[in-house]
Amino acid sequence: MTLNKNATHFLIKLLITTFICLQFGNNAYAAGPVVSFKDMVEKTVTANPDVQLRYHQFLESDYEKDAMLAGFLPKANIVGNYTRQQNLTSVTDGNAEPRYNGYLLLSQMIFDGFATYHEVKRLSHVSRVRYYELQSVMQNITLEFVRAYLDSMRFTELTELAKNNYVVHKQLFDRIQERVTAGVAGKVDLEQAAGRLALAEANLLEMTTNSHDATVRIQRLYGEIPTETLESPAFFNVGVESSVSDALKVAYNQNPDLLSAIESIQSSQDDIKTKQSRYMPRLDLQAHKNLEVSSDGRLNSVAADSVQLTMNFNLFNGFADYNSVNQAAQQLNSSKDMRDRACLDTRQTVNIAYNDIQQLQEQEKYRTQHKNSIENAREAYRKQFDIGRRSLLDLLDTENEYFQAKLSLANTQYDIKMAYARVYAGQGQLLNKIGAARGDLPQYAREDYMNSENICQSLAPAQISIDKAALLADAKPLSATYIIPKVPNNSSKLIEPVKPAEAAVPEAKKILSNKVVPDVQFETNSAKIKPVSYPVLDNALNILREWGDASVEIAGHTDQRNTSKAAYNQKLSEARAQAVLKYLVKKGVALKRLTAKGYGFSQPIAENDPKEGSNINRRVELIRLEK
């Protein structure tokens, strides 16, 4: 079989093209193009299922609003009827009920008490609620992705430190083993070295496991396994506001959870107006145009063209409208509670993250100094070992401390970056700081009600700082605590400080307290104790044991707001006191020792805020009763 010249050329070109494509494809796959941090974030907030769920809920609410707009427009219907009925009278002049007829029906709502108008407004706010819920999920998913991304970089770096640490420990272990075999070192040295080596191996395994887990977390959020090389993000270099109060002001203007709650308030207000519209009359206009009618009914009134204006005024509806308005009013109260909670959550998030930035940056200075000092000591120990003044175990000690110093410094540096991300997320700015965005979303202008409904206060506790000079001034002189013996000039060994002999001091009689106020936390508007409070109550048990068999009153107290009801708070405080009593009895305290009483908000120990109440006044007290 022979091929012609054209066919031969074609096959040669096909083989060359195939070879080039295969080579290019193999090289591209092997290289693995590095995807930028910004592009990975944008893909995450575009394709992540949690984000997509909120995105489709936002689109759904937008279409629901558009559907309601149809209430302002006329409606046109073609109606056809076919009727068979018993003939009771003989009608032959065309006035009979027609057997069939068809007509065009046009209808237009003239006035419905502004129900459609307010419902469209309500759904517009609902759509914006869904929009800000989407923005909130995008911020949270991005924060979670940043955490996993930084952890992947963190543990990659720590794995390298752990590798070096293991290698040094293995080398030193081998040298100690040689010395033990040669009979110039004791087996106890080998046991200590073996323990240090095992710890180095465990550290290496821990870092590789953490690195793997961080990669899996990125894969879950990003949708793909990340490339081996990750771009170092620089979003934290943008910086935060100069004070925590300024940072909070930005958060109160842009935090999506807070904006969503404010939009929910507007939606609830329009819902009340929609339901109140039922107390007003409704006017509808209808036009009837006959299209076709059977001959026996051509003169019947059913076949006549007509225009009709109808008024419907609801006089009594079994109190359904009244209760619907009250229901909407309670929904408005719930929306305001959600706004207040969003204020508190935003303030806490930004406060803590902002403080972490300041404290971690200060820690970084000292950890850097610690790492450098240990590095210098490590080199000095190696030199001293060469001249016989340090043992191999001394080198192991310095290697382990050097590893821990580098570990702590690296963790602090990554924690600083994460603290910046937490501040930005709390402010609703994380995506903007990264420079990433989702392109298929609208941009809403800031409305006036955003400011009028925003009651959040830019208050923050003062950052804790230690006056080191005062601390040292108040400290006891070292000579009063330790006796440090003189060390001969020719000695190369450190001598442990010796504690001075202490005179026998009779133990003072312990004075028992009369009241304990454990920090017991309950679910909102509930007497259910939060699990975080169990250790607190367990500690309080020690005080009750010190009180012996003394009777104890468990006093429950609540705070007071403008909306607080005395009877409700009285019952709530009693229920919370009973909940603590049951917990203590369950832990072994005799029931006959305990009584539970509630005082509502009648005994505050601090000023109550009219809107937020007071955390201090919400308390449970354990009071030792005099016999």
DABEL-V578584 format. One record per residue. N is the residue number from 1. RES is the residue in one letter. PHI is phi in whole degrees, 0 to 359 (NA if undefined). OMEGA is omega in degrees with one decimal (NA if undefined). BURIAL is 1 if it has 16 or more other ideal C-beta (glycine too) atoms within 10 Angstrom, else 0. Layout:
N&RES&PHI&OMEGA&BURIAL ; N&RES&PHI&OMEGA&BURIAL
This chain:
1&M&NA&-178.4&0 ; 2&T&240&179.3&0 ; 3&L&253&176.6&0 ; 4&N&284&-173.7&0 ; 5&K&296&-179.5&0 ; 6&N&297&179.7&0 ; 7&A&295&179.0&0 ; 8&T&297&178.6&0 ; 9&H&299&-179.7&0 ; 10&F&297&-179.5&0 ; 11&L&295&179.3&0 ; 12&I&297&178.7&0 ; 13&K&297&-179.6&0 ; 14&L&296&179.4&0 ; 15&L&295&179.7&0 ; 16&I&296&-179.7&0 ; 17&T&298&179.4&0 ; 18&T&298&179.0&0 ; 19&F&299&180.0&0 ; 20&I&297&-179.3&0 ; 21&C&297&179.9&0 ; 22&L&295&179.6&0 ; 23&Q&296&-179.9&0 ; 24&F&297&-179.5&0 ; 25&G&296&-179.9&0 ; 26&N&295&-179.8&0 ; 27&N&295&-179.7&0 ; 28&A&296&-179.3&0 ; 29&Y&293&-177.7&0 ; 30&A&290&-176.4&0 ; 31&A&290&-178.8&0 ; 32&G&65&-176.3&0 ; 33&P&302&179.6&0 ; 34&V&282&178.8&0 ; 35&V&268&-177.8&1 ; 36&S&292&178.5&0 ; 37&F&301&179.2&1 ; 38&K&300&-178.9&1 ; 39&D&294&178.7&0 ; 40&M&293&177.9&1 ; 41&V&295&-179.0&1 ; 42&E&297&177.1&1 ; 43&K&293&-179.9&1 ; 44&T&297&-177.2&1 ; 45&V&281&177.7&1 ; 46&T&257&-172.5&1 ; 47&A&247&-177.9&0 ; 48&N&298&-176.6&1 ; 49&P&301&179.6&0 ; 50&D&297&178.1&0 ; 51&V&290&-178.8&1 ; 52&Q&297&177.2&0 ; 53&L&300&179.1&0 ; 54&R&293&179.5&1 ; 55&Y&296&-179.3&1 ; 56&H&289&174.0&0 ; 57&Q&294&175.8&1 ; 58&F&295&178.2&1 ; 59&L&298&178.7&0 ; 60&E&301&-179.4&0 ; 61&S&294&178.6&1 ; 62&D&292&177.8&1 ; 63&Y&292&177.4&0 ; 64&E&297&176.8&0 ; 65&K&297&180.0&1 ; 66&D&296&178.4&0 ; 67&A&295&179.9&0 ; 68&M&291&178.1&1 ; 69&L&299&178.7&0 ; 70&A&298&179.2&0 ; 71&G&295&178.0&0 ; 72&F&276&-172.3&0 ; 73&L&260&177.6&0 ; 74&P&290&179.0&0 ; 75&K&236&-179.4&0 ; 76&A&235&-179.9&0 ; 77&N&223&169.2&0 ; 78&I&261&-174.5&0 ; 79&V&243&176.3&0 ; 80&G&234&180.0&0 ; 81&N&234&170.5&0 ; 82&Y&231&-171.8&0 ; 83&T&233&169.0&0 ; 84&R&235&179.5&0 ; 85&Q&216&-178.8&0 ; 86&Q&289&177.8&0 ; 87&N&275&178.0&0 ; 88&L&270&178.0&0 ; 89&T&227&180.0&0 ; 90&S&267&178.7&0 ; 91&V&240&-176.4&0 ; 92&T&238&-176.4&0 ; 93&D&261&176.7&0 ; 94&G&86&179.7&0 ; 95&N&262&-177.8&0 ; 96&A&288&173.3&1 ; 97&E&296&-175.3&0 ; 98&P&295&176.5&1 ; 99&R&291&176.8&0 ; 100&Y&214&174.1&0 ; 101&N&202&177.4&1 ; 102&G&226&-178.2&0 ; 103&Y&208&176.4&1 ; 104&L&260&-178.1&0 ; 105&L&245&176.4&0 ; 106&L&251&179.5&0 ; 107&S&224&-179.9&0 ; 108&Q&217&175.0&0 ; 109&M&286&-179.9&1 ; 110&I&266&-178.5&0 ; 111&F&204&178.7&0 ; 112&D&230&-179.8&1 ; 113&G&71&-178.0&1 ; 114&F&67&-179.1&0 ; 115&A&296&-179.5&1 ; 116&T&296&-179.7&1 ; 117&Y&300&-178.3&1 ; 118&H&287&178.3&1 ; 119&E&291&175.5&1 ; 120&V&296&177.5&1 ; 121&K&297&179.7&1 ; 122&R&299&-179.0&1 ; 123&L&292&174.7&1 ; 124&S&295&177.2&1 ; 125&H&290&176.1&1 ; 126&V&299&177.9&1 ; 127&S&300&179.3&1 ; 128&R&287&172.1&1 ; 129&V&301&179.3&1 ; 130&R&296&178.9&1 ; 131&Y&297&-178.7&1 ; 132&Y&286&171.8&1 ; 133&E&296&175.1&1 ; 134&L&297&178.6&1 ; 135&Q&298&179.3&1 ; 136&S&296&179.0&1 ; 137&V&296&178.3&1 ; 138&M&298&177.9&1 ; 139&Q&295&-177.6&1 ; 140&N&292&178.6&1 ; 141&I&294&177.9&1 ; 142&T&296&178.1&1 ; 143&L&298&178.4&1 ; 144&E&296&178.1&1 ; 145&F&295&178.8&1 ; 146&V&300&179.5&1 ; 147&R&299&179.8&1 ; 148&A&294&-179.3&1 ; 149&Y&296&178.7&1 ; 150&L&294&177.7&1 ; 151&D&295&177.4&1 ; 152&S&298&177.1&1 ; 153&M&293&-179.5&1 ; 154&R&302&-174.2&1 ; 155&F&284&170.8&1 ; 156&T&296&178.2&1 ; 157&E&292&-179.3&1 ; 158&L&291&176.3&1 ; 159&T&296&177.1&1 ; 160&E&296&176.8&0 ; 161&L&297&-179.3&1 ; 162&A&294&177.3&1 ; 163&K&298&179.6&0 ; 164&N&298&179.9&1 ; 165&N&296&178.5&1 ; 166&Y&296&-178.1&1 ; 167&V&300&-179.7&0 ; 168&V&297&179.8&1 ; 169&H&297&179.6&1 ; 170&K&293&179.5&0 ; 171&Q&296&179.6&0 ; 172&L&292&176.5&1 ; 173&F&299&180.0&1 ; 174&D&298&-179.8&0 ; 175&R&292&177.6&0 ; 176&I&295&178.5&1 ; 177&Q&298&177.1&0 ; 178&E&297&-178.7&0 ; 179&R&292&177.9&0 ; 180&V&294&179.1&1 ; 181&T&297&179.9&0 ; 182&A&281&177.7&0 ; 183&G&83&-179.9&0 ; 184&V&255&177.6&0 ; 185&A&216&-178.1&1 ; 186&G&275&179.8&0 ; 187&K&294&179.5&0 ; 188&V&296&176.1&0 ; 189&D&296&179.4&1 ; 190&L&294&178.5&1 ; 191&E&297&177.8&0 ; 192&Q&297&179.7&1 ; 193&A&295&178.7&1 ; 194&A&296&177.4&0 ; 195&G&295&178.4&0 ; 196&R&295&179.2&1 ; 197&L&296&178.2&1 ; 198&A&298&178.1&0 ; 199&L&295&178.0&0 ; 200&A&296&178.3&1 ; 201&E&293&178.0&0 ; 202&A&295&177.5&0 ; 203&N&298&179.2&1 ; 204&L&297&179.1&1 ; 205&L&296&179.5&0 ; 206&E&298&-178.6&0 ; 207&M&293&179.3&1 ; 208&T&293&177.2&1 ; 209&T&294&178.6&0 ; 210&N&297&178.4&1 ; 211&S&296&177.6&1 ; 212&H&298&-178.1&0 ; 213&D&297&178.7&0 ; 214&A&296&177.7&1 ; 215&T&296&178.3&1 ; 216&V&296&178.4&0 ; 217&R&295&175.6&1 ; 218&I&298&-179.4&1 ; 219&Q&300&179.7&0 ; 220&R&296&-176.8&0 ; 221&L&278&-174.2&1 ; 222&Y&277&179.9&1 ; 223&G&94&-179.5&0 ; 224&E&220&172.8&0 ; 225&I&285&-177.8&0 ; 226&P&292&176.0&1 ; 227&T&293&-176.7&0 ; 228&E&295&179.6&0 ; 229&T&261&-179.6&0 ; 230&L&250&177.1&1 ; 231&E&290&179.0&0 ; 232&S&282&-178.5&0 ; 233&P&287&-178.5&1 ; 234&A&232&-175.9&0 ; 235&F&296&-177.2&1 ; 236&F&288&179.0&1 ; 237&N&287&179.2&0 ; 238&V&296&176.1&0 ; 239&G&92&178.2&0 ; 240&V&247&-179.4&1 ; 241&E&296&-173.8&1 ; 242&S&288&178.6&0 ; 243&S&219&-179.6&0 ; 244&V&293&177.6&1 ; 245&S&296&177.6&0 ; 246&D&294&177.9&0 ; 247&A&296&178.3&1 ; 248&L&292&178.6&1 ; 249&K&299&176.6&1 ; 250&V&296&-179.2&1 ; 251&A&297&-178.6&1 ; 252&Y&292&178.2&1 ; 253&N&272&-169.7&1 ; 254&Q&231&-179.2&1 ; 255&N&298&-174.1&1 ; 256&P&294&178.1&1 ; 257&D&295&178.6&1 ; 258&L&291&179.2&1 ; 259&L&295&177.4&1 ; 260&S&297&179.1&1 ; 261&A&295&178.3&1 ; 262&I&294&176.9&1 ; 263&E&295&177.6&1 ; 264&S&295&175.5&1 ; 265&I&298&179.3&1 ; 266&Q&297&178.5&1 ; 267&S&298&-179.4&1 ; 268&S&293&177.8&1 ; 269&Q&296&178.0&1 ; 270&D&290&177.5&1 ; 271&D&295&176.4&1 ; 272&I&299&-179.5&1 ; 273&K&295&177.5&1 ; 274&T&298&-178.6&1 ; 275&K&287&176.5&1 ; 276&Q&291&-179.5&1 ; 277&S&295&179.6&1 ; 278&R&290&176.5&1 ; 279&Y&279&-176.8&0 ; 280&M&252&-179.8&0 ; 281&P&289&177.8&0 ; 282&R&239&178.9&1 ; 283&L&242&177.5&0 ; 284&D&228&177.9&0 ; 285&L&249&179.2&0 ; 286&Q&230&176.9&0 ; 287&A&237&-175.3&1 ; 288&H&243&179.0&1 ; 289&K&243&-178.8&0 ; 290&N&289&179.2&1 ; 291&L&253&-177.8&0 ; 292&E&200&179.8&0 ; 293&V&212&178.2&1 ; 294&S&293&-173.4&1 ; 295&S&297&-178.1&0 ; 296&D&285&179.3&1 ; 297&G&235&-175.4&1 ; 298&R&294&178.9&1 ; 299&L&256&179.8&0 ; 300&N&286&-178.9&1 ; 301&S&297&178.8&0 ; 302&V&297&-176.3&0 ; 303&A&273&-177.1&1 ; 304&A&279&172.5&0 ; 305&D&288&-176.5&0 ; 306&S&207&171.7&0 ; 307&V&233&-173.1&0 ; 308&Q&224&173.3&0 ; 309&L&252&-174.4&0 ; 310&T&242&173.7&0 ; 311&M&244&178.3&0 ; 312&N&232&-178.5&0 ; 313&F&238&-178.3&0 ; 314&N&283&179.3&0 ; 315&L&266&-179.8&0 ; 316&F&206&-177.0&0 ; 317&N&229&176.6&0 ; 318&G&66&-179.3&0 ; 319&F&64&179.4&0 ; 320&A&296&-179.2&0 ; 321&D&294&179.1&1 ; 322&Y&300&-178.7&0 ; 323&N&289&177.0&0 ; 324&S&295&177.9&1 ; 325&V&295&178.8&1 ; 326&N&296&177.3&0 ; 327&Q&298&179.3&0 ; 328&A&295&178.5&1 ; 329&A&294&177.3&0 ; 330&Q&291&175.2&0 ; 331&Q&296&176.3&1 ; 332&L&296&177.2&1 ; 333&N&298&178.5&0 ; 334&S&296&179.1&0 ; 335&S&296&178.2&1 ; 336&K&291&175.7&1 ; 337&D&296&177.7&0 ; 338&M&296&177.6&1 ; 339&R&296&-179.7&1 ; 340&D&298&178.6&1 ; 341&R&294&178.2&0 ; 342&A&297&176.3&1 ; 343&C&299&-177.7&1 ; 344&L&295&-178.8&0 ; 345&D&295&-179.8&0 ; 346&T&295&-179.8&1 ; 347&R&298&-179.9&1 ; 348&Q&296&-177.3&0 ; 349&T&300&-176.9&1 ; 350&V&291&179.3&1 ; 351&N&303&-176.0&1 ; 352&I&294&-177.8&0 ; 353&A&295&179.8&1 ; 354&Y&295&178.1&1 ; 355&N&296&178.9&1 ; 356&D&298&178.3&1 ; 357&I&301&-177.5&1 ; 358&Q&296&-176.0&0 ; 359&Q&290&-178.9&1 ; 360&L&291&176.8&1 ; 361&Q&295&175.7&0 ; 362&E&292&177.4&0 ; 363&Q&298&-178.0&1 ; 364&E&301&179.4&1 ; 365&K&298&-177.3&0 ; 366&Y&288&178.7&0 ; 367&R&290&174.8&1 ; 368&T&295&178.0&0 ; 369&Q&298&179.0&0 ; 370&H&297&-179.4&1 ; 371&K&298&-179.8&1 ; 372&N&295&180.0&0 ; 373&S&294&179.3&0 ; 374&I&293&177.8&1 ; 375&E&296&177.6&0 ; 376&N&295&178.4&0 ; 377&A&297&179.1&0 ; 378&R&299&178.7&1 ; 379&E&293&178.8&0 ; 380&A&295&178.9&0 ; 381&Y&297&179.6&1 ; 382&R&295&178.1&0 ; 383&K&294&179.0&0 ; 384&Q&294&176.7&0 ; 385&F&295&-178.8&0 ; 386&D&297&-179.6&0 ; 387&I&254&172.6&0 ; 388&G&84&-178.8&0 ; 389&R&261&176.5&0 ; 390&R&226&179.1&1 ; 391&S&264&176.4&1 ; 392&L&295&177.4&1 ; 393&L&293&174.7&0 ; 394&D&299&178.3&0 ; 395&L&296&178.0&1 ; 396&L&298&178.3&1 ; 397&D&301&-177.8&1 ; 398&T&291&178.2&1 ; 399&E&296&-179.5&1 ; 400&N&293&179.1&1 ; 401&E&293&178.2&0 ; 402&Y&295&177.5&1 ; 403&F&298&179.5&1 ; 404&Q&296&179.1&1 ; 405&A&295&178.6&1 ; 406&K&293&177.9&1 ; 407&L&298&-178.7&1 ; 408&S&296&179.8&1 ; 409&L&295&179.8&1 ; 410&A&296&178.4&1 ; 411&N&298&179.3&1 ; 412&T&297&-179.1&1 ; 413&Q&296&177.3&1 ; 414&Y&287&177.1&1 ; 415&D&295&176.9&1 ; 416&I&298&179.3&1 ; 417&K&299&-179.7&1 ; 418&M&292&178.2&1 ; 419&A&296&175.1&1 ; 420&Y&301&-179.8&1 ; 421&A&299&179.7&1 ; 422&R&292&176.1&1 ; 423&V&296&-178.7&1 ; 424&Y&299&179.6&1 ; 425&A&294&177.2&1 ; 426&G&297&177.7&1 ; 427&Q&275&-176.6&1 ; 428&G&75&-174.6&1 ; 429&Q&241&-172.0&1 ; 430&L&300&179.5&1 ; 431&L&298&179.3&1 ; 432&N&296&-179.7&0 ; 433&K&296&177.9&1 ; 434&I&285&-176.3&1 ; 435&G&88&-178.4&0 ; 436&A&257&179.8&1 ; 437&A&201&171.5&0 ; 438&R&256&-167.1&1 ; 439&G&280&-174.1&0 ; 440&D&258&-178.2&0 ; 441&L&242&177.2&0 ; 442&P&284&174.9&0 ; 443&Q&243&-178.5&0 ; 444&Y&261&175.4&0 ; 445&A&286&179.9&0 ; 446&R&281&-178.0&0 ; 447&E&272&-178.3&0 ; 448&D&298&-176.8&0 ; 449&Y&292&176.8&0 ; 450&M&299&179.9&1 ; 451&N&278&-176.2&0 ; 452&S&291&-179.1&0 ; 453&E&270&-179.4&1 ; 454&N&273&-176.6&1 ; 455&I&255&-177.3&0 ; 456&C&294&-179.4&1 ; 457&Q&252&-178.8&0 ; 458&S&276&-179.8&1 ; 459&L&254&179.4&0 ; 460&A&213&176.3&1 ; 461&P&294&-179.8&0 ; 462&A&295&177.4&0 ; 463&Q&292&-177.0&0 ; 464&I&283&176.0&0 ; 465&S&230&-177.2&0 ; 466&I&260&174.3&0 ; 467&D&277&-174.3&0 ; 468&K&294&179.8&0 ; 469&A&296&178.8&0 ; 470&A&293&179.6&0 ; 471&L&298&179.4&0 ; 472&L&288&-179.9&0 ; 473&A&295&-179.3&0 ; 474&D&275&-175.7&0 ; 475&A&284&175.5&0 ; 476&K&288&175.8&0 ; 477&P&301&-178.3&0 ; 478&L&300&-179.0&0 ; 479&S&295&179.1&0 ; 480&A&280&-177.7&0 ; 481&T&254&-178.7&0 ; 482&Y&230&169.3&0 ; 483&I&257&-177.1&0 ; 484&I&260&-178.7&0 ; 485&P&289&178.1&0 ; 486&K&287&-179.5&0 ; 487&V&251&178.5&0 ; 488&P&302&-177.7&0 ; 489&N&298&-176.0&0 ; 490&N&269&-178.8&0 ; 491&S&271&178.7&0 ; 492&S&253&-178.6&0 ; 493&K&256&176.6&0 ; 494&L&277&178.8&0 ; 495&I&254&-179.4&0 ; 496&E&295&176.1&0 ; 497&P&297&-178.4&0 ; 498&V&254&178.0&0 ; 499&K&287&178.6&0 ; 500&P&291&177.4&0 ; 501&A&293&-177.7&0 ; 502&E&257&176.8&0 ; 503&A&289&179.6&0 ; 504&A&291&-179.4&0 ; 505&V&247&179.6&0 ; 506&P&297&-177.7&0 ; 507&E&288&179.7&0 ; 508&A&290&178.5&0 ; 509&K&291&-176.7&0 ; 510&K&285&179.1&0 ; 511&I&267&-177.5&0 ; 512&L&279&176.2&0 ; 513&S&283&178.3&0 ; 514&N&257&-176.8&0 ; 515&K&209&174.2&0 ; 516&V&231&179.4&1 ; 517&V&239&179.3&0 ; 518&P&291&-178.5&1 ; 519&D&278&-179.2&0 ; 520&V&272&-179.6&1 ; 521&Q&247&-179.3&0 ; 522&F&241&171.1&1 ; 523&E&296&-177.1&0 ; 524&T&301&179.1&0 ; 525&N&54&-176.3&0 ; 526&S&212&174.9&0 ; 527&A&259&178.8&1 ; 528&K&280&-178.4&0 ; 529&I&286&176.3&1 ; 530&K&288&-179.3&0 ; 531&P&304&-179.2&0 ; 532&V&297&-178.0&0 ; 533&S&271&-179.1&1 ; 534&Y&300&177.9&0 ; 535&P&299&179.4&0 ; 536&V&296&179.0&0 ; 537&L&292&177.3&1 ; 538&D&296&175.7&0 ; 539&N&293&178.9&0 ; 540&A&295&177.9&1 ; 541&L&300&179.3&1 ; 542&N&297&178.1&0 ; 543&I&294&179.7&1 ; 544&L&298&177.9&1 ; 545&R&292&177.4&0 ; 546&E&295&179.5&0 ; 547&W&285&177.7&1 ; 548&G&69&-179.5&0 ; 549&D&257&179.8&0 ; 550&A&296&177.5&0 ; 551&S&288&-175.2&0 ; 552&V&229&173.3&1 ; 553&E&263&175.4&1 ; 554&I&259&-174.3&1 ; 555&A&254&177.8&1 ; 556&G&261&-178.6&1 ; 557&H&226&175.4&1 ; 558&T&237&175.1&1 ; 559&D&261&-176.4&1 ; 560&Q&230&173.5&1 ; 561&R&238&178.3&1 ; 562&N&298&-176.3&0 ; 563&T&267&-175.3&0 ; 564&S&288&175.6&1 ; 565&K&250&-174.8&0 ; 566&A&298&-176.3&0 ; 567&A&296&-179.7&0 ; 568&Y&296&-178.5&0 ; 569&N&292&176.7&1 ; 570&Q&298&179.6&1 ; 571&K&294&-179.6&0 ; 572&L&296&-179.6&1 ; 573&S&294&177.7&1 ; 574&E&296&-178.5&1 ; 575&A&296&-179.9&1 ; 576&R&290&176.7&1 ; 577&A&296&177.9&1 ; 578&Q&296&179.6&1 ; 579&A&297&178.0&1 ; 580&V&293&177.9&1 ; 581&L&302&-178.8&1 ; 582&K&297&179.7&0 ; 583&Y&295&-178.7&1 ; 584&L&295&177.2&1 ; 585&V&297&178.3&0 ; 586&K&299&-179.4&0 ; 587&K&271&172.7&0 ; 588&G&111&178.4&0 ; 589&V&283&-178.1&1 ; 590&A&295&-177.9&0 ; 591&L&299&-176.5&0 ; 592&K&293&178.3&0 ; 593&R&280&-166.1&1 ; 594&L&250&168.9&1 ; 595&T&226&-178.6&0 ; 596&A&245&178.7&1 ; 597&K&225&176.2&0 ; 598&G&244&-178.7&1 ; 599&Y&240&179.5&1 ; 600&G&56&177.6&1 ; 601&F&251&-174.9&1 ; 602&S&280&-176.6&0 ; 603&Q&231&178.9&0 ; 604&P&290&175.2&1 ; 605&I&248&176.5&0 ; 606&A&209&-177.8&0 ; 607&E&289&178.0&0 ; 608&N&275&172.7&1 ; 609&D&282&-177.3&0 ; 610&P&302&-176.5&0 ; 611&K&253&-174.1&0 ; 612&E&255&-178.6&0 ; 613&G&68&-179.0&1 ; 614&S&204&177.3&1 ; 615&N&297&-177.3&0 ; 616&I&292&-178.6&0 ; 617&N&288&175.6&1 ; 618&R&278&-170.9&1 ; 619&R&206&171.3&1 ; 620&V&234&-177.7&1 ; 621&E&247&172.5&1 ; 622&L&252&-171.4&1 ; 623&I&245&177.0&1 ; 624&R&281&-177.5&1 ; 625&L&269&178.0&0 ; 626&E&291&179.0&0 ; 627&K&284&NA&0
